[in-house]
Amino acid sequence: MKTFDVMGKSRILIGESLKNAEKYISTDNTVIITDHNVRRLYGNLFPNCEVIEIGMGESVKTLDTMNHIYQKLIELGIDRSGFILGIGGGIVCDITGFAASTYLRGIQFGFVSTTLLAQVDASVGGKNGVNVGGYKNMVGTFNQPQFVICDMNLLKTLPPQELSCGFAEIVKHALIADAKMFDYLEINFKEALSLNESVIERLVADSIRIKANIVNQDERESGERRKLNFGHTFGHAVEKTTGVPHGAAVSIGMMMASYLSIRKGFLSKQELKRIECLLLMLKLPTVISTDREKIVDAMKKDKKRTGELIKFVLLDGIGQSLVKEISVTELEEVSCDLCQ
């Protein structure tokens, strides 16, 4: 088992098992939040605790769902000594973290991440939030879980689309911070897709290492942590306007950011081709058929926007990144290359 610490508050346990989760909690005052599918597949491995079951998909990541959870916690008599354990993917992690951070002004929580996306992204770093009006994570908190269990065995029941979502974030981490990791992905993409144990564990560990290092420098996204948004400004806009999965949207967003990096003189066309080829090998899209004006309108509502400028993450070659203020007009021009 490999472990990483985030901000000296949160321990990430890579290779630990869901069946051992009971070792990290007190079952007397713990409530589990999960979704129907995870409970159906793995409920027999859950610790012996009360369970709050929520729906599935981005449509449940709302304040209405939070109200339902608060009511259940009150009914169960959970006080400030209570603990919430989220067992599920990114949506369960976001909702669990937000609920725990706001109920009674904050109680402790932890995660068992059941998807590749959650293991390399949503469960690490302390961002918790819900959507408002369809816009992602418009209301949220920064708060670290006590622990995160990344059980590799749980990935085996994921459909290919869910795996692709995780691979998009893995590629992101390599692009912004680790050229050797990108090389490894190019060589071992087949083994990664087939969930070869040593390959997938290494990729998860490398992703968490990169994200943990960045978060340890900048927990509240005032500088270095902005690099983790690579591909997400355009990607979130694509996700909102088209409904494609998060990983697919981020993949297209990374392509847009790469095009813009070439335009600014930071990235070569040869490197762009390598990025495009790797995304396609991992079964991720690089273009999309959609209304470009709707995507641009969604980008204008991005949290990172200040006036007509958006803090945008670019590549300074594969494995290095930087943040620049880009005008909405220039983003609109570059979007022509990706929206068909």
Rosetta blueprint (number, residue, H / E / L):
1 M L
2 K E
3 T E
4 F E
5 D E
6 V E
7 M L
8 G L
9 K L
10 S E
11 R E
12 I E
13 L E
14 I E
15 G L
16 E L
17 S L
18 L H
19 K H
20 N H
21 A H
22 E H
23 K H
24 Y H
25 I L
26 S L
27 T H
28 D H
29 N H
30 T E
31 V E
32 I E
33 I E
34 T E
35 D E
36 H H
37 N H
38 V H
39 R H
40 R H
41 L H
42 Y H
43 G H
44 N H
45 L H
46 F L
47 P L
48 N L
49 C L
50 E E
51 V E
52 I E
53 E E
54 I E
55 G L
56 M L
57 G L
58 E H
59 S H
60 V H
61 K L
62 T L
63 L H
64 D H
65 T H
66 M H
67 N H
68 H H
69 I H
70 Y H
71 Q H
72 K H
73 L H
74 I H
75 E H
76 L L
77 G L
78 I L
79 D L
80 R L
81 S L
82 G L
83 F E
84 I E
85 L E
86 G E
87 I E
88 G E
89 G L
90 G H
91 I H
92 V H
93 C H
94 D H
95 I H
96 T H
97 G H
98 F H
99 A H
100 A H
101 S H
102 T H
103 Y H
104 L H
105 R H
106 G L
107 I L
108 Q E
109 F E
110 G E
111 F E
112 V E
113 S E
114 T L
115 T L
116 L H
117 L H
118 A H
119 Q H
120 V H
121 D H
122 A H
123 S L
124 V L
125 G L
126 G L
127 K E
128 N E
129 G E
130 V E
131 N E
132 V E
133 G L
134 G L
135 Y E
136 K E
137 N E
138 M E
139 V E
140 G E
141 T E
142 F E
143 N L
144 Q L
145 P L
146 Q L
147 F E
148 V E
149 I E
150 C E
151 D L
152 M H
153 N H
154 L H
155 L H
156 K H
157 T H
158 L L
159 P L
160 P H
161 Q H
162 E H
163 L H
164 S H
165 C H
166 G H
167 F H
168 A H
169 E H
170 I H
171 V H
172 K H
173 H H
174 A H
175 L H
176 I H
177 A H
178 D L
179 A H
180 K H
181 M H
182 F H
183 D H
184 Y H
185 L H
186 E H
187 I H
188 N H
189 F H
190 K H
191 E H
192 A H
193 L H
194 S L
195 L L
196 N L
197 E H
198 S H
199 V H
200 I H
201 E H
202 R H
203 L H
204 V H
205 A H
206 D H
207 S H
208 I H
209 R H
210 I H
211 K H
212 A H
213 N H
214 I H
215 V H
216 N H
217 Q H
218 D L
219 E L
220 R L
221 E L
222 S L
223 G L
224 E H
225 R H
226 R H
227 K H
228 L H
229 N H
230 F L
231 G L
232 H H
233 T H
234 F H
235 G H
236 H H
237 A H
238 V H
239 E H
240 K H
241 T H
242 T H
243 G L
244 V L
245 P L
246 H H
247 G H
248 A H
249 A H
250 V H
251 S H
252 I H
253 G H
254 M H
255 M H
256 M H
257 A H
258 S H
259 Y H
260 L H
261 S H
262 I H
263 R H
264 K L
265 G L
266 F L
267 L L
268 S L
269 K H
270 Q H
271 E H
272 L H
273 K H
274 R H
275 I H
276 E H
277 C H
278 L H
279 L H
280 L H
281 M H
282 L L
283 K L
284 L L
285 P L
286 T L
287 V L
288 I E
289 S L
290 T L
291 D L
292 R H
293 E H
294 K H
295 I H
296 V H
297 D H
298 A H
299 M H
300 K L
301 K L
302 D L
303 K L
304 K L
305 R E
306 T E
307 G L
308 E L
309 L E
310 I E
311 K E
312 F E
313 V E
314 L E
315 L E
316 D L
317 G L
318 I L
319 G L
320 Q L
321 S E
322 L E
323 V E
324 K E
325 E E
326 I E
327 S E
328 V H
329 T H
330 E H
331 L H
332 E H
333 E H
334 V H
335 S H
336 C L
337 D L
338 L L
339 C E
340 Q L
